[in-house]
Every structure is written in C-alpha cells, then in structure tokens.
Amino acid sequence: MTLAAIEFNDQSLLIHAEDETRFSEPGFARLTGEGIVTGDEARAVAWREPQHMYNQYWCHLNQTPLANRHRFARHHGDIAFAQLRKLWQQGGSADSLLLLAPGSFTRSQLSLLLGMVQALPAQPGLVIDSALAACLDAEGDTLYVDLHMHESVLTVCSPAGGAIRIIDQEIFPGTGISQIHNSVARHISDFLIESYRFDPLHSSSTEQAIYDQIPHWLTRLRWEPDVTIKLESDKGELPCILRQDAIKRLIGERLASIRPFIEEWQGCKPVLAHHSGLLAGLMDEFADARVARRSAGTRRVLARQTEIRAQIDGLYRVRELRREGEVAAHRMNGEPLATHLLWGELAMPLSKPLSIRLTDNGPRMNNGLDKDAALTLVLRNRSLEALHGAADGALPRDCRPGESIRVGGHELKLIRVFDD
C-alpha cells in the first residue's frame, strides 16, 4: 500500500509521499469552460480575471451553492475536490493519505474532507492537527504560528509526562497572508498616487504585477532596510521605495489581534510555520523565532505513522500523542557553527541569503535572493533556513562544519571560516 501525507494550508498545500515525491501549490482556482484550473496557473491571472477566480474555498469549505452557477462547480467543496485530486495525482495517487488539518477546520469541514478523500479514491489513514505534527519533537512549550490565506492559527503545544499535547489554540479570521499583501499593495498605490497621480490598482496588469512580486519584496525586507521597485505604466517606469520600518508598521497593524495571545504565552518558544517566515524579520515579537522547514510536519508524520496509528481508534483530529522514548535534547549553543558554504574553491558566507543555481557546469552560488535558484538558504538563530526552493529536506539539522547540503545531486560542504 502506497502512502502520502497532505498538509492543508492554502498558502501552499503540500503532498509528501513516502518515496519523497513532493508537490505543492497555492489555494487559487480559476473556473473555465473546460474545467477547474488550480494553483500557480490560476494565481498568475488572479488579478487580471477576478470574475473567474476563487481563493477562499478551503477556509470556507462547504456545500453552500455558489452565487454564480457553473457547470464544473456547484459549491466550494467541488473546487476544493478538484485541487485535492490534482495534489493526489501529482503525489503518485497513493492508496492511503495522512491528513494534517489546521485547527481552523470545523468538524463538518473535516467530515466533508474525509468524504472527498474517499472519492479520489484513497483511504484516509489518520487526521492530525497540523500544529501538533510540526511540534512532535518539541523539547519545551512551543507557540506555533501558522498564517493561512485568510486566517491565522496560533497553537501552544506542550510536552509533559511522555506525551505532546495542544493546550491552547485560537483562530484569527481575516489575519492571513492575503490581508498582509493587500495592505502592502495599498501602501504602494498610495505612494504612486501621491508621487505620480497614478493608481496601479486601477489597472489589472499592474495590479497583477504588484501581487506577483510582493512575496519576493517582503522576503528581501527581512534583511534589507529598503527595497527599490519599479512599475511600468502609461507614464513610463515609475520607481517606488519600500522601507522596512513602514512595512513593519503595516504588518503590526494588520496582525494586532494576535498580540494578546502572544503575550499570554510569551514564555513559550516561538516557531513560525514555513510560510509564516516573513514575520521573523518584519514583526518584533518574532525576531528570535525559529522558522520551521516546509515539510517539517509531513516528514514527522510519515516517519511515525505506525506509532501514531497504534494510539488512535477512528478518524478524528489528533491533538495529543504519546511519544515513544525521550526526545533527545537538541543543543548547539556551545558548539562551533559553520559560517560558509563551500563548492570547489569558492566559499560563500551564510550570514545573509545565499542562492544556489544549477548550471551545466555545476552549482553556482551568489549572496542574494534569486527567484530562479534551486535553493536559497540563510543561517539564522543558529540553524539553516530555506527561503526558497523545494530542497529543504536536503538541509542538515545542525549547521556544523563538515556537514553537507545536497542540491541537484551535488554535495556542498559546510565549513567554518575564521576572521583574522
């Protein structure tokens, strides 16, 4: 029987098969006369063709009839099923699926999701809270922050008595990545209106161009005090400067509702889900937070699925698990860290984002954020963080000299360089 795990975060839904096949795509869908197009292909025209677009069908997973009737979709459930089927097929059409569901999914939504899985057809093996899955190896009380498209889920996981359990969880509607991107787009629009009397959000092409670039600009602003951007218009090329302090204020205002929960659990170690990583550099509360790897939850659930299944009886969202044996304490505070990545005779520092492109002559490294790189990583808070690329599983757990990173079949060495 083949097996795969699916994590449901509509910023980037992920299927992860036992053979390490992985596929992910955002929760965007475009309804056409030929069918339902999902993922990046739909997002690429989302602001050009808004009348045909949907991106709330996972947070509002239900069977309420759509306002506009369509031959391929009666309700959000039909749209979600089209994307689920694509994920399943891209992941190898596994016989059994392990479901990592966010705390925001209601019981009725979970019931609908289980029915969709069986209709693939596949056998639902288990349902586990996605925050608990990501924190299975937690050594202490952990605050897990998970931004979705239109909401945020904050969860406190606590290990005690040989078990790991969720002790608190809160859902924050209207505080997702979409709202952050909307605020940034409006900020850019206000600047261009004031400076050039041009509103880029009144043109579908420039609006699409802005939303296509916002994730990249926000990632750059984690390290750069300001980012200069240029937008094409009928007035020519218009420059605009995004300043880190202004964007931090915008995000802080947009996510103000989550602060009381953070303050209540300020003694917990903060961990950001991979697609919440921008908060590490753009929200002061998470300056010291660790950013989880993209496949952290799915990898752990696949590795321990036998142990987990032995503890449960039935399909319900697992919020507490016994842990076999003690979790080994993970400490590197007193050990030397690697400072550079070595390929051939070239060593590049890890203290700022390092991008690795694959060429006919082997890997090519440069410091900076490269959207076309196979992998972009950085050393942050004593561990390696993958900023871009699907190779996060290739990163060693510890950033020790002598460890290796594998990208495209090539092995690059972590080394320590001493300053004179």
N, C-alpha and C positions, 0 to 999 in steps of 0.2 A: 504494500500500500504506500503510495507516494504522499508526501506531507508538505504543507507550506503554512506560513503564518502571515496574516494580514493585519496591519495596523491602520486604524481608521482615524486619520487626521486629514481633513480636507485641504489643508495647505499642501500636503503631498502624501497621498495614500500609497502605502508600500506593501508589496507582497514579497516574501522572502522564503524561497524553497529550501528544502534540506540540502540540495546539491549546490547551494549558494547562488542560484539564479535569483536575481532581484530586478524588480521593475517598479517604478513609482510615477505618479502623475498627479497634478492638482485637480481639485474638485470643480472643474468647469465643464459645462456641456453645451453644445450647440445643436438645436433641433433643425434638421433639414428635411427636404422632400424625400431623401433617400434613407434617412435613419438618424441616429444619435451619434454625434462626434464628441468625444470626451478628451480631457487632458490638455496638454500643451497646444495641440492643434486648435482646440476651441478657445483657449486663453489668448492665442495670438490674434484673434479678431474680436475679442470680447467687447472692446470699447468702440470698435468700428460697426458692429452689428448687435447692439444691445437688445434689440427686439427679439432676437433668436436665442439669447443666452440665459443660462441658469447657473447659479453657483451657491444656492442655499438648500439644495436637495438633501444634503447629508445632515445639516443641523436641523432641518425641518423634514426629516424622513417620515413620510406618512402616505396615506392613500386618499387624501383630500383632492378632489378634481382640480386640475389646473384652470386658471382663469381663461386661457385660450386653449381650446381643444386642438389636439394634434394626433395624427394617425399612429405615431410611434410612442406616444407618452400620454397616458391618462392622468398621471399624478407624479409626485416626486419619487415615489417608490419605483416607477418604471425607469426613470432617468438613472437613479442610483443602481438599479439592477444592470443597466447597460454598461455602466462603468465597472461594477463588480465583475461582470462576466469578462470584460476586457482584461482586468487585472489577473483574474484566474487563468485565462488563456495565455497571457504573457508570462505567467509564472510557471507554466508547464501543465496546467489543468490537473492539479493534484487531487487525489482521491479524498483527502481529509484536510480540513482547514482549521487552524487555530486562530481564534479571533481576539485581537487586542482592541477592546472597545473603551472609549473615553467615558468618564463619569457623567458626561452630559447626555448620553443616550438613556432614554427612559426605558421602562420595561416593555412598553408597547413597541418602541423602536427596535429593541433587541429581538423581540418576537418576530417582527417583520424581517429583520436582518437574517435571522435563522431560517426563515422560510425561503428567503432569496438564495441563501447558500445551498439549501437542499434542491432548489430548482435549477442549479447550474448544469449538472448535478454534482454535488460534493457532500461529504459527511462533515458536519460541524463537530470538531473534536473537543473543544473547550472554549469558554469565553472568560477572559481575564481582563481586569481593569488595566488599561494601558499604562497608567502611572505606576501601579504595583509591579507590572512586568519590567519597567525600566529601573525600578528600585530593588529588584530581587537581591542584589549583592550589597545593598546599603549597609554601612558599618554603624551608622547612627541615625538619629531622627533627621529626615530629609524633607525639604519643601520642594516639590516638583512642579514646575511652571510650564504649562503646555498651551501655547497660543494656537487656536484653530482659525479658520477663515473669518468667522463672525462671532466668536466667543472665546473665552479663556477658561481653562480648568486648572485650579490650584489644589494640590493634594499634599497632605502630610502623611508620610509613611514612617512607621516606627518599628525597629527590630527589638524584640524582647522575648525572653523565655523560649528561644529556639524557633521563633516564628517572625514573620514580617507581615504587618497589617496596616491598613489605612485607618488612621484615627481621626482625620478631618478632611473634608473636601468641599469646595464651593465652586459653583459655576457662575461666570460673569458674562451674561449675554451682551452683545454689542461692543465687545472689547477685543476683537480679533485683529488679525493682521490686515484685513480689508479696511478696517476703520483707521488703522495707522497709515496705510497707503493713501487713503482718501485725504487725511489731514496733510500729508506731505504734498500731495498733488494740489490741494487748495493753497498751500503756502507758496508753491511755485507760481501758481496762477496769480495770486495777489501781487507777488513781486513783479511779474511781467506786465500786469495791468498798470501798476503804478509807474514802472520804468518806461514801458513802451506802448502803453494803451493797447495791449494785445492779450486776449484771454485764450490760452492754449486749450482750455477745456471746452471751448465752443466749436472746436474742430475735432472730428473723430480721429483723424490721422495723428495729430499732435497729442491728443489725449492718450491714444494707444501707445505712442512713442514714450510718453512720460511713464505710464504704468509698466511698460516693458523694462524700463531702466531703474525704477525705484528700488527694487531689491538689491541691485548692484550698488547704487549710490549709498544706501543705508549700510551695507557691509563695509564700504570704504570709510564711512564716517565713524565706524568703530575705532579706527586708528588715525584718521586724518582730521585736523581741526576744521577744514573746509574743503569742499569739492566744487570745482567749476564745471558747469554743464552748459551745453549749447543746444538750442532748439531751432529747427527750421520753421520759417513762417513766410507769409507773403511779403513780409518786410525784410526778408533775408535771415541770416543766422543771428539769433538772439542769445547772448550769454546770461547766465544766472549763477550766483554763488550760493551753495547750500552750506550753512555754518552749523557745526556740530552743536554748539550751545543752543541755537534756536530749535534744532530738531529734537534735542533732548527735552526742551520745554514742551514741545508739541506732544511728544510721546508721553511725558509725565502727566500732562493734562488729560490725554485720551485714556490713560490707564489709571487715573486717580482712584477709581472704585476698588482696585485690588489692594491698595496700600493698607487699609485696616487689617486685612487677612495676613499680609506680610508682617506687619508689626506685631500681630498676635503670636506669630510663630517665628519671631526674629532669632530665637536660639537655635533654630534648625539650620542645617547646611543647605543652601540653595542650589538646586540643579535645574538647568534650563533644558527643555526638550530641544533637539537639534534645530528645529525651525523657529525656536524662540531665541536663538543665539544672539540676534541683534540687540536684545535687551542688555547683554553683558557689557556693551560699550556705550549704550545710549539710555540707560536708566541707572541712577546711582545706587539704588537698592541692590542691584545685581552686579556691581563692579567686581566682586570676588566670587561670583557664581561659577560653577563648572558647567560646561555645555556638553550634554550627552551626545554620543555618536548616533548617527541616523538610524542604524539598525540595532541599537542597544537593547530595546525591548524584544524585538522579534528573535534576535540571536539567543537571548537568555531563555525565552520560552521554548524555542526549538530544542535547545540543549537539555532542558529539564522537563520536557513534555511528559515523559513516563512518570517521573516523580510527582508532577502536578496532578496528572490524571488519577494517580493512586489515592489522592486525598479528596477527590470530589465525586459526587454522585448526582449526575444530572447536568443540564445546561443552564447555568446561571452565572452572573458576573462574579468572578472570584475576587474577593477583596482582602483575603487573609490566607497565608500559606505557611506551613511548617517548612523549615529549612534543614535538610539533611546535613548533620555535622555543623561545625562552626565556620563562619565566613572568615577567611584569612584577612587579617588587618592589612590594609594597603598603605604602606608608608614609604615615602622617598625624601622626607624633609631633610634627613641628614646625609643623603647620598648625592653624588655629583650628577648634574643634568647634562645631556648633550646640548650643545649650543648651535651646531651647524649640521647641514645635510651634505654628504659627500657623494659626488658622481665623477668618476675618473679623477682628474686633478683639480676639479672645481669644488670648493666648499662654500655653501651659501648659508647666511645666518637664519635662524628660526625665530628670532625675536620679533620679526614682522612678517606679514603674509608672504609665503613662498609658493609660487606656482610651478607646476611640472607639466610641460607639454611633451607629448610623444612624437618624435620625428623619425624619419628613415634612418637617421644616424644615432638613434637612441634618445634618452630623456634630455630635455633642455630646461634648465631651471632659471627663474628670474624672480627677484623680490617685487611683489605687486600682485594685484588681483587680476587674474586672467580668466575671462569667462569661457575661453576655449581650452583651458588646461584640463588635463586628465584628473589632476588633483591639486587643490590649493590648501595648504595647512599652515598652522602657526603654533608656536609654543606659548601657551597661556596658562597661568596658575599652575605651573609645573607639569602640565600634561599637553599632549598634542591634540589640536582641534582641527577637524576637516571643515574648511569653509566652503568648499566646492568640490564636486566630483563624487563618483559612486564608489570610491575606493576606501571608504572609512574603515572597512574590515581589514585593510592591509596595514593599519597603523598599530604599532605595538602598544600595549597597555602603559608601559613605562617609557619615559624619554631618557633612557640610559645610553651612555656611549657604548657602541658595539652592537646595539640593536639595529634591525633593518626595516626598511619600508619597501614593499613590492608594488610596482606600478607597471602595468602592461608587460609583465614578465621580466622586468628589470629590477635589480636589487640595489637600493641606495642605502648607504650606511650613515647612521647617526654617530657623530663624533663630538668631542669637546675641544674647543679652541681656547687657549689661554691668551689673554691680552698682556702685552709687555708693559 
